[in-house]
Amino acid sequence: MQFGTYRVEVVVTLFNRIVDLHNFDMVLSVLTPHEVGCVQCRIGLLHYFNPMKPEGFHTCDLSCREERVLAKILAALSFVEPGENWVRHVR
């Protein structure tokens, strides 16, 4: 079973040495979506999520504890941010 590429291995290996974790999204921007998913599974979303930069589209599976905590964070931030922040998407 493959859990990523060599680029994923480099990100996971060097993650503990990152000094500027607030801009970790710049590292993720050069990875493919599959590689980002591999990094998320191996490092954990809450280890690199920056609530000061919650930009983007987040899909949360509420049966997963980590994504449930992320949904709580995003819900708390939605009260502070003006405008429509939530898109209802039910499968």
C-alpha positions in Angstrom: 0.0 0.0 0.0 1.4 3.4 -1.0 1.0 6.4 1.3 2.4 9.0 -1.0 5.4 10.0 -3.1 8.9 11.0 -2.3 7.6 14.6 -1.9 5.2 13.4 0.7 8.0 11.6 2.5 10.1 14.8 2.5 7.2 16.8 3.9 6.5 14.3 6.6 10.2 13.8 7.5 10.9 17.5 7.7 7.6 18.6 9.4 9.0 18.7 12.9 11.8 21.1 11.7 9.4 23.7 10.2 9.9 27.0 11.8 7.1 29.0 10.0 4.2 26.7 10.4 1.8 29.5 9.7 2.7 29.4 6.1 2.5 25.6 5.7 -0.2 26.2 3.1 2.6 27.3 0.7 4.1 23.8 1.0 0.7 22.2 0.3 0.1 24.4 -2.7 2.9 22.7 -4.7 1.6 19.2 -4.0 -1.0 17.3 -5.9 -4.4 16.7 -4.3 -3.5 13.1 -3.7 -0.2 14.1 -2.0 -2.1 16.6 0.2 -4.4 13.8 1.2 -1.5 11.6 2.1 0.1 14.4 4.1 -3.2 15.0 5.9 -3.5 11.3 6.8 0.1 11.0 8.0 0.6 14.2 9.8 -2.9 15.0 10.8 -5.0 18.0 9.7 -5.1 19.7 13.1 -1.3 19.7 13.3 -0.9 22.1 10.4 -4.3 23.9 10.2 -4.0 27.6 10.6 -7.2 29.3 11.9 -5.8 32.6 10.9 -5.9 31.4 7.3 -9.0 29.2 6.9 -9.3 30.0 3.2 -10.4 27.3 0.8 -13.1 24.7 0.7 -13.2 22.2 3.6 -15.3 19.0 3.5 -15.7 17.5 7.0 -16.7 14.0 7.8 -18.2 14.4 11.3 -17.7 10.7 12.1 -13.9 11.5 12.2 -12.9 13.2 15.4 -10.2 15.3 13.8 -12.6 16.7 11.2 -15.3 17.2 13.8 -12.9 19.4 15.7 -12.1 21.3 12.5 -15.8 21.8 11.9 -16.1 23.3 15.4 -13.3 25.7 14.7 -14.8 26.7 11.4 -18.2 27.2 13.0 -16.7 29.5 15.7 -14.8 31.5 13.0 -18.0 31.9 11.0 -19.6 34.0 13.7 -16.7 36.4 13.6 -16.4 36.7 9.8 -19.0 38.7 8.0 -21.0 37.3 5.1 -22.1 33.8 4.1 -19.4 31.3 5.2 -21.2 27.9 5.0 -22.4 26.1 1.9 -24.8 23.3 2.7 -23.8 20.2 0.9 -25.6 16.9 1.9 -24.8 13.6 0.2 
